[in-house]
């Protein structure tokens, strides 16, 4: 057995393929996105949302961390 990796194989020999792989998060503020850590034996692409104009709502709408 070996630590599980996203490769379509049951590396840790527990009967489950690509299990226990943490999700991936990218982007900041309102642009933040979280995707599964493994899909079909491959690490998926994580693409942040586009920022928008900054509004007076207590959120980081333009995704500039300010």
PDB file with SEQRES, HELIX, SHEET and CRYST1 records, atoms N, CA, C and O in Angstrom:
SEQRES   1 A   66  UNK UNK UNK UNK UNK UNK UNK UNK UNK UNK UNK UNK UNK          
SEQRES   2 A   66  UNK UNK UNK UNK UNK UNK UNK UNK UNK UNK UNK UNK UNK          
SEQRES   3 A   66  UNK UNK UNK UNK UNK UNK UNK UNK UNK UNK UNK UNK UNK          
SEQRES   4 A   66  UNK UNK UNK UNK UNK UNK UNK UNK UNK UNK UNK UNK UNK          
SEQRES   5 A   66  UNK UNK UNK UNK UNK UNK UNK UNK UNK UNK UNK UNK UNK          
SEQRES   6 A   66  UNK                                                          
HELIX    1 AA1 UNK A   29  UNK A   31  5                                   3    
SHEET    1 AA1 2 UNK A  24  UNK A  26  0                                        
SHEET    2 AA1 2 UNK A  33  UNK A  35 -1                                        
CRYST1    1.000    1.000    1.000  90.00  90.00  90.00 P 1           1          
ATOM      1  N   UNK A   1       0.822  -1.212   0.000  1.00  0.00           N  
ATOM      2  CA  UNK A   1       0.000   0.000   0.000  1.00  0.00           C  
ATOM      3  C   UNK A   1       0.857   1.264   0.000  1.00  0.00           C  
ATOM      4  O   UNK A   1       1.970   1.283   0.526  1.00  0.00           O  
ATOM      5  N   UNK A   2       0.308   2.320  -0.605  1.00  0.00           N  
ATOM      6  CA  UNK A   2       0.978   3.617  -0.680  1.00  0.00           C  
ATOM      7  C   UNK A   2      -0.070   4.710  -0.476  1.00  0.00           C  
ATOM      8  O   UNK A   2      -1.265   4.447  -0.612  1.00  0.00           O  
ATOM      9  N   UNK A   3       0.349   5.910  -0.159  1.00  0.00           N  
ATOM     10  CA  UNK A   3      -0.630   6.998  -0.037  1.00  0.00           C  
ATOM     11  C   UNK A   3      -1.429   7.146  -1.341  1.00  0.00           C  
ATOM     12  O   UNK A   3      -0.888   6.966  -2.432  1.00  0.00           O  
ATOM     13  N   UNK A   4      -2.711   7.474  -1.213  1.00  0.00           N  
ATOM     14  CA  UNK A   4      -3.581   7.619  -2.382  1.00  0.00           C  
ATOM     15  C   UNK A   4      -3.187   8.844  -3.187  1.00  0.00           C  
ATOM     16  O   UNK A   4      -2.978   9.919  -2.626  1.00  0.00           O  
ATOM     17  N   UNK A   5      -3.086   8.686  -4.495  1.00  0.00           N  
ATOM     18  CA  UNK A   5      -2.844   9.794  -5.413  1.00  0.00           C  
ATOM     19  C   UNK A   5      -3.914   9.761  -6.492  1.00  0.00           C  
ATOM     20  O   UNK A   5      -4.581   8.740  -6.660  1.00  0.00           O  
ATOM     21  N   UNK A   6      -4.089  10.821  -7.205  1.00  0.00           N  
ATOM     22  CA  UNK A   6      -5.099  10.924  -8.256  1.00  0.00           C  
ATOM     23  C   UNK A   6      -4.547  10.300  -9.536  1.00  0.00           C  
ATOM     24  O   UNK A   6      -3.968  10.982 -10.381  1.00  0.00           O  
ATOM     25  N   UNK A   7      -4.743   8.981  -9.656  1.00  0.00           N  
ATOM     26  CA  UNK A   7      -4.183   8.276 -10.804  1.00  0.00           C  
ATOM     27  C   UNK A   7      -5.081   7.154 -11.325  1.00  0.00           C  
ATOM     28  O   UNK A   7      -4.664   6.389 -12.195  1.00  0.00           O  
ATOM     29  N   UNK A   8      -6.300   7.044 -10.809  1.00  0.00           N  
ATOM     30  CA  UNK A   8      -7.213   5.995 -11.266  1.00  0.00           C  
ATOM     31  C   UNK A   8      -6.888   4.629 -10.710  1.00  0.00           C  
ATOM     32  O   UNK A   8      -7.414   3.628 -11.197  1.00  0.00           O  
ATOM     33  N   UNK A   9      -6.030   4.557  -9.697  1.00  0.00           N  
ATOM     34  CA  UNK A   9      -5.593   3.292  -9.102  1.00  0.00           C  
ATOM     35  C   UNK A   9      -5.846   3.335  -7.594  1.00  0.00           C  
ATOM     36  O   UNK A   9      -5.764   4.395  -6.974  1.00  0.00           O  
ATOM     37  N   UNK A  10      -6.153   2.180  -7.015  1.00  0.00           N  
ATOM     38  CA  UNK A  10      -6.346   2.071  -5.569  1.00  0.00           C  
ATOM     39  C   UNK A  10      -4.987   1.935  -4.898  1.00  0.00           C  
ATOM     40  O   UNK A  10      -4.595   0.839  -4.497  1.00  0.00           O  
ATOM     41  N   UNK A  11      -4.263   3.057  -4.775  1.00  0.00           N  
ATOM     42  CA  UNK A  11      -2.895   3.055  -4.246  1.00  0.00           C  
ATOM     43  C   UNK A  11      -2.803   2.552  -2.809  1.00  0.00           C  
ATOM     44  O   UNK A  11      -1.842   1.871  -2.451  1.00  0.00           O  
ATOM     45  N   UNK A  12      -3.806   2.888  -1.977  1.00  0.00           N  
ATOM     46  CA  UNK A  12      -3.730   2.508  -0.564  1.00  0.00           C  
ATOM     47  C   UNK A  12      -4.407   1.166  -0.260  1.00  0.00           C  
ATOM     48  O   UNK A  12      -4.534   0.773   0.900  1.00  0.00           O  
ATOM     49  N   UNK A  13      -4.832   0.478  -1.304  1.00  0.00           N  
ATOM     50  CA  UNK A  13      -5.368  -0.887  -1.204  1.00  0.00           C  
ATOM     51  C   UNK A  13      -6.547  -1.018  -0.240  1.00  0.00           C  
ATOM     52  O   UNK A  13      -6.652  -2.004   0.489  1.00  0.00           O  
ATOM     53  N   UNK A  14      -7.441  -0.010  -0.241  1.00  0.00           N  
ATOM     54  CA  UNK A  14      -8.611  -0.101   0.634  1.00  0.00           C  
ATOM     55  C   UNK A  14      -9.890  -0.421  -0.136  1.00  0.00           C  
ATOM     56  O   UNK A  14     -10.984  -0.377   0.426  1.00  0.00           O  
ATOM     57  N   UNK A  15      -9.750  -0.745  -1.426  1.00  0.00           N  
ATOM     58  CA  UNK A  15     -10.896  -1.113  -2.243  1.00  0.00           C  
ATOM     59  C   UNK A  15     -11.577   0.071  -2.901  1.00  0.00           C  
ATOM     60  O   UNK A  15     -12.580  -0.105  -3.593  1.00  0.00           O  
ATOM     61  N   UNK A  16     -11.051   1.284  -2.700  1.00  0.00           N  
ATOM     62  CA  UNK A  16     -11.629   2.486  -3.311  1.00  0.00           C  
ATOM     63  C   UNK A  16     -10.556   3.224  -4.102  1.00  0.00           C  
ATOM     64  O   UNK A  16      -9.442   3.437  -3.623  1.00  0.00           O  
ATOM     65  N   UNK A  17     -10.915   3.605  -5.320  1.00  0.00           N  
ATOM     66  CA  UNK A  17      -9.970   4.298  -6.202  1.00  0.00           C  
ATOM     67  C   UNK A  17     -10.015   5.805  -5.943  1.00  0.00           C  
ATOM     68  O   UNK A  17     -11.092   6.396  -5.863  1.00  0.00           O  
ATOM     69  N   UNK A  18      -8.843   6.417  -5.813  1.00  0.00           N  
ATOM     70  CA  UNK A  18      -8.699   7.875  -5.674  1.00  0.00           C  
ATOM     71  C   UNK A  18      -9.570   8.472  -4.571  1.00  0.00           C  
ATOM     72  O   UNK A  18     -10.137   9.549  -4.757  1.00  0.00           O  
ATOM     73  N   UNK A  19      -9.688   7.802  -3.436  1.00  0.00           N  
ATOM     74  CA  UNK A  19     -10.497   8.308  -2.321  1.00  0.00           C  
ATOM     75  C   UNK A  19      -9.649   9.124  -1.356  1.00  0.00           C  
ATOM     76  O   UNK A  19      -8.433   8.952  -1.276  1.00  0.00           O  
ATOM     77  N   UNK A  20     -10.308  10.012  -0.630  1.00  0.00           N  
ATOM     78  CA  UNK A  20      -9.636  10.784   0.407  1.00  0.00           C  
ATOM     79  C   UNK A  20      -8.737  11.884  -0.102  1.00  0.00           C  
ATOM     80  O   UNK A  20      -7.892  12.380   0.643  1.00  0.00           O  
ATOM     81  N   UNK A  21      -8.894  12.284  -1.357  1.00  0.00           N  
ATOM     82  CA  UNK A  21      -8.070  13.356  -1.904  1.00  0.00           C  
ATOM     83  C   UNK A  21      -8.795  14.676  -1.652  1.00  0.00           C  
ATOM     84  O   UNK A  21      -9.954  14.838  -2.031  1.00  0.00           O  
ATOM     85  N   UNK A  22      -8.110  15.610  -1.014  1.00  0.00           N  
ATOM     86  CA  UNK A  22      -8.711  16.889  -0.632  1.00  0.00           C  
ATOM     87  C   UNK A  22      -9.120  17.714  -1.851  1.00  0.00           C  
ATOM     88  O   UNK A  22      -8.475  17.644  -2.897  1.00  0.00           O  
ATOM     89  N   UNK A  23     -10.196  18.497  -1.713  1.00  0.00           N  
ATOM     90  CA  UNK A  23     -10.593  19.403  -2.789  1.00  0.00           C  
ATOM     91  C   UNK A  23      -9.540  20.482  -3.020  1.00  0.00           C  
ATOM     92  O   UNK A  23      -8.680  20.718  -2.172  1.00  0.00           O  
ATOM     93  N   UNK A  24      -9.619  21.131  -4.178  1.00  0.00           N  
ATOM     94  CA  UNK A  24      -8.695  22.195  -4.563  1.00  0.00           C  
ATOM     95  C   UNK A  24      -9.468  23.512  -4.545  1.00  0.00           C  
ATOM     96  O   UNK A  24     -10.572  23.590  -5.083  1.00  0.00           O  
ATOM     97  N   UNK A  25      -8.896  24.540  -3.932  1.00  0.00           N  
ATOM     98  CA  UNK A  25      -9.517  25.863  -3.907  1.00  0.00           C  
ATOM     99  C   UNK A  25      -8.568  26.855  -4.563  1.00  0.00           C  
ATOM    100  O   UNK A  25      -7.363  26.838  -4.311  1.00  0.00           O  
ATOM    101  N   UNK A  26      -9.124  27.723  -5.411  1.00  0.00           N  
ATOM    102  CA  UNK A  26      -8.312  28.757  -6.054  1.00  0.00           C  
ATOM    103  C   UNK A  26      -9.096  30.061  -6.078  1.00  0.00           C  
ATOM    104  O   UNK A  26     -10.322  30.056  -5.960  1.00  0.00           O  
ATOM    105  N   UNK A  27      -8.394  31.170  -6.230  1.00  0.00           N  
ATOM    106  CA  UNK A  27      -9.014  32.480  -6.251  1.00  0.00           C  
ATOM    107  C   UNK A  27      -9.178  33.045  -4.855  1.00  0.00           C  
ATOM    108  O   UNK A  27      -8.967  32.352  -3.860  1.00  0.00           O  
ATOM    109  N   UNK A  28      -9.561  34.320  -4.791  1.00  0.00           N  
ATOM    110  CA  UNK A  28      -9.778  35.010  -3.522  1.00  0.00           C  
ATOM    111  C   UNK A  28     -11.106  35.762  -3.570  1.00  0.00           C  
ATOM    112  O   UNK A  28     -11.681  35.968  -4.639  1.00  0.00           O  
ATOM    113  N   UNK A  29     -11.571  36.161  -2.413  1.00  0.00           N  
ATOM    114  CA  UNK A  29     -12.796  36.931  -2.321  1.00  0.00           C  
ATOM    115  C   UNK A  29     -13.967  36.229  -2.985  1.00  0.00           C  
ATOM    116  O   UNK A  29     -14.120  35.014  -2.864  1.00  0.00           O  
ATOM    117  N   UNK A  30     -14.792  36.993  -3.686  1.00  0.00           N  
ATOM    118  CA  UNK A  30     -15.956  36.442  -4.378  1.00  0.00           C  
ATOM    119  C   UNK A  30     -15.567  35.624  -5.605  1.00  0.00           C  
ATOM    120  O   UNK A  30     -16.429  35.004  -6.226  1.00  0.00           O  
ATOM    121  N   UNK A  31     -14.293  35.611  -5.963  1.00  0.00           N  
ATOM    122  CA  UNK A  31     -13.805  34.842  -7.110  1.00  0.00           C  
ATOM    123  C   UNK A  31     -13.389  33.423  -6.715  1.00  0.00           C  
ATOM    124  O   UNK A  31     -13.056  32.611  -7.578  1.00  0.00           O  
ATOM    125  N   UNK A  32     -13.407  33.126  -5.423  1.00  0.00           N  
ATOM    126  CA  UNK A  32     -12.945  31.828  -4.928  1.00  0.00           C  
ATOM    127  C   UNK A  32     -13.825  30.693  -5.467  1.00  0.00           C  
ATOM    128  O   UNK A  32     -15.050  30.808  -5.515  1.00  0.00           O  
ATOM    129  N   UNK A  33     -13.173  29.598  -5.870  1.00  0.00           N  
ATOM    130  CA  UNK A  33     -13.833  28.407  -6.404  1.00  0.00           C  
ATOM    131  C   UNK A  33     -13.207  27.185  -5.747  1.00  0.00           C  
ATOM    132  O   UNK A  33     -11.999  27.162  -5.509  1.00  0.00           O  
ATOM    133  N   UNK A  34     -14.013  26.173  -5.453  1.00  0.00           N  
ATOM    134  CA  UNK A  34     -13.512  24.897  -4.941  1.00  0.00           C  
ATOM    135  C   UNK A  34     -14.000  23.794  -5.866  1.00  0.00           C  
ATOM    136  O   UNK A  34     -15.186  23.723  -6.190  1.00  0.00           O  
ATOM    137  N   UNK A  35     -13.070  22.925  -6.294  1.00  0.00           N  
ATOM    138  CA  UNK A  35     -13.398  21.787  -7.153  1.00  0.00           C  
ATOM    139  C   UNK A  35     -12.914  20.505  -6.482  1.00  0.00           C  
ATOM    140  O   UNK A  35     -12.085  20.551  -5.572  1.00  0.00           O  
ATOM    141  N   UNK A  36     -13.424  19.376  -6.925  1.00  0.00           N  
ATOM    142  CA  UNK A  36     -12.981  18.081  -6.412  1.00  0.00           C  
ATOM    143  C   UNK A  36     -11.478  17.937  -6.621  1.00  0.00           C  
ATOM    144  O   UNK A  36     -10.934  18.471  -7.587  1.00  0.00           O  
ATOM    145  N   UNK A  37     -10.806  17.225  -5.729  1.00  0.00           N  
ATOM    146  CA  UNK A  37      -9.359  17.041  -5.833  1.00  0.00           C  
ATOM    147  C   UNK A  37      -8.947  16.031  -6.887  1.00  0.00           C  
ATOM    148  O   UNK A  37      -7.784  15.981  -7.287  1.00  0.00           O  
ATOM    149  N   UNK A  38      -9.914  15.217  -7.342  1.00  0.00           N  
ATOM    150  CA  UNK A  38      -9.617  14.200  -8.347  1.00  0.00           C  
ATOM    151  C   UNK A  38     -10.907  13.847  -9.075  1.00  0.00           C  
ATOM    152  O   UNK A  38     -11.938  13.605  -8.447  1.00  0.00           O  
ATOM    153  N   UNK A  39     -10.845  13.819 -10.390  1.00  0.00           N  
ATOM    154  CA  UNK A  39     -11.990  13.427 -11.203  1.00  0.00           C  
ATOM    155  C   UNK A  39     -11.519  12.483 -12.302  1.00  0.00           C  
ATOM    156  O   UNK A  39     -10.730  12.873 -13.163  1.00  0.00           O  
ATOM    157  N   UNK A  40     -11.994  11.262 -12.275  1.00  0.00           N  
ATOM    158  CA  UNK A  40     -11.647  10.308 -13.321  1.00  0.00           C  
ATOM    159  C   UNK A  40     -10.164  10.020 -13.436  1.00  0.00           C  
ATOM    160  O   UNK A  40      -9.657   9.790 -14.534  1.00  0.00           O  
ATOM    161  N   UNK A  41      -9.465  10.029 -12.310  1.00  0.00           N  
ATOM    162  CA  UNK A  41      -8.032   9.728 -12.328  1.00  0.00           C  
ATOM    163  C   UNK A  41      -7.152  10.903 -12.710  1.00  0.00           C  
ATOM    164  O   UNK A  41      -5.954  10.734 -12.938  1.00  0.00           O  
ATOM    165  N   UNK A  42      -7.738  12.100 -12.784  1.00  0.00           N  
ATOM    166  CA  UNK A  42      -6.967  13.296 -13.135  1.00  0.00           C  
ATOM    167  C   UNK A  42      -7.285  14.431 -12.174  1.00  0.00           C  
ATOM    168  O   UNK A  42      -8.402  14.543 -11.670  1.00  0.00           O  
ATOM    169  N   UNK A  43      -6.291  15.267 -11.929  1.00  0.00           N  
ATOM    170  CA  UNK A  43      -6.490  16.453 -11.101  1.00  0.00           C  
ATOM    171  C   UNK A  43      -7.172  17.501 -11.990  1.00  0.00           C  
ATOM    172  O   UNK A  43      -6.621  17.875 -13.026  1.00  0.00           O  
ATOM    173  N   UNK A  44      -8.363  17.981 -11.601  1.00  0.00           N  
ATOM    174  CA  UNK A  44      -9.073  18.936 -12.444  1.00  0.00           C  
ATOM    175  C   UNK A  44      -8.457  20.334 -12.402  1.00  0.00           C  
ATOM    176  O   UNK A  44      -7.745  20.692 -11.463  1.00  0.00           O  
ATOM    177  N   UNK A  45      -8.746  21.098 -13.423  1.00  0.00           N  
ATOM    178  CA  UNK A  45      -8.316  22.481 -13.488  1.00  0.00           C  
ATOM    179  C   UNK A  45      -9.199  23.311 -12.568  1.00  0.00           C  
ATOM    180  O   UNK A  45     -10.417  23.134 -12.552  1.00  0.00           O  
ATOM    181  N   UNK A  46      -8.608  24.200 -11.814  1.00  0.00           N  
ATOM    182  CA  UNK A  46      -9.345  25.102 -10.936  1.00  0.00           C  
ATOM    183  C   UNK A  46      -9.193  26.505 -11.510  1.00  0.00           C  
ATOM    184  O   UNK A  46      -8.091  27.053 -11.539  1.00  0.00           O  
ATOM    185  N   UNK A  47     -10.291  27.082 -11.962  1.00  0.00           N  
ATOM    186  CA  UNK A  47     -10.269  28.408 -12.564  1.00  0.00           C  
ATOM    187  C   UNK A  47     -11.109  29.363 -11.729  1.00  0.00           C  
ATOM    188  O   UNK A  47     -12.316  29.162 -11.598  1.00  0.00           O  
ATOM    189  N   UNK A  48     -10.494  30.404 -11.159  1.00  0.00           N  
ATOM    190  CA  UNK A  48     -11.258  31.360 -10.355  1.00  0.00           C  
ATOM    191  C   UNK A  48     -12.296  32.092 -11.203  1.00  0.00           C  
ATOM    192  O   UNK A  48     -12.140  32.228 -12.416  1.00  0.00           O  
ATOM    193  N   UNK A  49     -13.356  32.561 -10.545  1.00  0.00           N  
ATOM    194  CA  UNK A  49     -14.362  33.381 -11.216  1.00  0.00           C  
ATOM    195  C   UNK A  49     -13.764  34.744 -11.538  1.00  0.00           C  
ATOM    196  O   UNK A  49     -12.759  35.140 -10.947  1.00  0.00           O  
ATOM    197  N   UNK A  50     -14.379  35.460 -12.471  1.00  0.00           N  
ATOM    198  CA  UNK A  50     -13.982  36.825 -12.795  1.00  0.00           C  
ATOM    199  C   UNK A  50     -14.491  37.769 -11.717  1.00  0.00           C  
ATOM    200  O   UNK A  50     -15.613  37.613 -11.235  1.00  0.00           O  
ATOM    201  N   UNK A  51     -13.688  38.734 -11.339  1.00  0.00           N  
ATOM    202  CA  UNK A  51     -14.116  39.747 -10.383  1.00  0.00           C  
ATOM    203  C   UNK A  51     -15.037  40.745 -11.058  1.00  0.00           C  
ATOM    204  O   UNK A  51     -15.079  40.847 -12.284  1.00  0.00           O  
ATOM    205  N   UNK A  52     -15.762  41.468 -10.250  1.00  0.00           N  
ATOM    206  CA  UNK A  52     -16.655  42.500 -10.753  1.00  0.00           C  
ATOM    207  C   UNK A  52     -16.386  43.805 -10.051  1.00  0.00           C  
ATOM    208  O   UNK A  52     -15.427  43.913  -9.286  1.00  0.00           O  
ATOM    209  N   UNK A  53     -17.214  44.798 -10.296  1.00  0.00           N  
ATOM    210  CA  UNK A  53     -17.024  46.072  -9.615  1.00  0.00           C  
ATOM    211  C   UNK A  53     -17.200  45.922  -8.107  1.00  0.00           C  
ATOM    212  O   UNK A  53     -18.045  45.157  -7.641  1.00  0.00           O  
ATOM    213  N   UNK A  54     -16.401  46.654  -7.365  1.00  0.00           N  
ATOM    214  CA  UNK A  54     -16.492  46.616  -5.904  1.00  0.00           C  
ATOM    215  C   UNK A  54     -17.778  47.316  -5.466  1.00  0.00           C  
ATOM    216  O   UNK A  54     -18.033  48.459  -5.846  1.00  0.00           O  
ATOM    217  N   UNK A  55     -18.582  46.620  -4.666  1.00  0.00           N  
ATOM    218  CA  UNK A  55     -19.826  47.170  -4.143  1.00  0.00           C  
ATOM    219  C   UNK A  55     -19.676  47.420  -2.646  1.00  0.00           C  
ATOM    220  O   UNK A  55     -18.748  46.903  -2.023  1.00  0.00           O  
ATOM    221  N   UNK A  56     -20.553  48.182  -2.080  1.00  0.00           N  
ATOM    222  CA  UNK A  56     -20.527  48.459  -0.649  1.00  0.00           C  
ATOM    223  C   UNK A  56     -21.370  47.398   0.059  1.00  0.00           C  
ATOM    224  O   UNK A  56     -22.466  47.683   0.542  1.00  0.00           O  
ATOM    225  N   UNK A  57     -20.836  46.149   0.114  1.00  0.00           N  
ATOM    226  CA  UNK A  57     -21.587  45.034   0.687  1.00  0.00           C  
ATOM    227  C   UNK A  57     -20.745  44.170   1.631  1.00  0.00           C  
ATOM    228  O   UNK A  57     -21.183  43.097   2.048  1.00  0.00           O  
ATOM    229  N   UNK A  58     -19.533  44.638   1.968  1.00  0.00           N  
ATOM    230  CA  UNK A  58     -18.681  43.885   2.896  1.00  0.00           C  
ATOM    231  C   UNK A  58     -18.024  42.676   2.271  1.00  0.00           C  
ATOM    232  O   UNK A  58     -17.470  41.841   2.986  1.00  0.00           O  
ATOM    233  N   UNK A  59     -18.071  42.555   0.933  1.00  0.00           N  
ATOM    234  CA  UNK A  59     -17.439  41.422   0.236  1.00  0.00           C  
ATOM    235  C   UNK A  59     -16.339  41.943  -0.697  1.00  0.00           C  
ATOM    236  O   UNK A  59     -16.331  43.115  -1.072  1.00  0.00           O  
ATOM    237  N   UNK A  60     -15.427  41.063  -1.058  1.00  0.00           N  
ATOM    238  CA  UNK A  60     -14.338  41.408  -1.976  1.00  0.00           C  
ATOM    239  C   UNK A  60     -14.811  41.111  -3.404  1.00  0.00           C  
ATOM    240  O   UNK A  60     -14.375  40.131  -4.008  1.00  0.00           O  
ATOM    241  N   UNK A  61     -15.689  41.942  -3.937  1.00  0.00           N  
ATOM    242  CA  UNK A  61     -16.301  41.713  -5.255  1.00  0.00           C  
ATOM    243  C   UNK A  61     -15.292  41.756  -6.399  1.00  0.00           C  
ATOM    244  O   UNK A  61     -15.441  41.025  -7.378  1.00  0.00           O  
ATOM    245  N   UNK A  62     -14.261  42.607  -6.289  1.00  0.00           N  
ATOM    246  CA  UNK A  62     -13.277  42.701  -7.362  1.00  0.00           C  
ATOM    247  C   UNK A  62     -12.075  41.790  -7.166  1.00  0.00           C  
ATOM    248  O   UNK A  62     -11.133  41.810  -7.958  1.00  0.00           O  
ATOM    249  N   UNK A  63     -12.114  41.001  -6.119  1.00  0.00           N  
ATOM    250  CA  UNK A  63     -11.125  39.940  -5.872  1.00  0.00           C  
ATOM    251  C   UNK A  63      -9.686  40.456  -5.775  1.00  0.00           C  
ATOM    252  O   UNK A  63      -8.762  39.823  -6.287  1.00  0.00           O  
ATOM    253  N   UNK A  64      -9.500  41.603  -5.118  1.00  0.00           N  
ATOM    254  CA  UNK A  64      -8.155  42.156  -4.971  1.00  0.00           C  
ATOM    255  C   UNK A  64      -7.638  42.025  -3.530  1.00  0.00           C  
ATOM    256  O   UNK A  64      -6.627  42.628  -3.173  1.00  0.00           O  
ATOM    257  N   UNK A  65      -8.333  41.241  -2.716  1.00  0.00           N  
ATOM    258  CA  UNK A  65      -7.988  40.986  -1.312  1.00  0.00           C  
ATOM    259  C   UNK A  65      -8.029  42.257  -0.462  1.00  0.00           C  
ATOM    260  O   UNK A  65      -7.386  42.324   0.586  1.00  0.00           O  
ATOM    261  N   UNK A  66      -8.775  43.254  -0.907  1.00  0.00           N  
ATOM    262  CA  UNK A  66      -8.895  44.496  -0.121  1.00  0.00           C  
ATOM    263  C   UNK A  66     -10.348  44.883   0.011  1.00  0.00           C  
ATOM    264  O   UNK A  66     -10.663  45.897   0.634  1.00  0.00           O  
TER     265      UNK A  66                                                      
END                                                                             
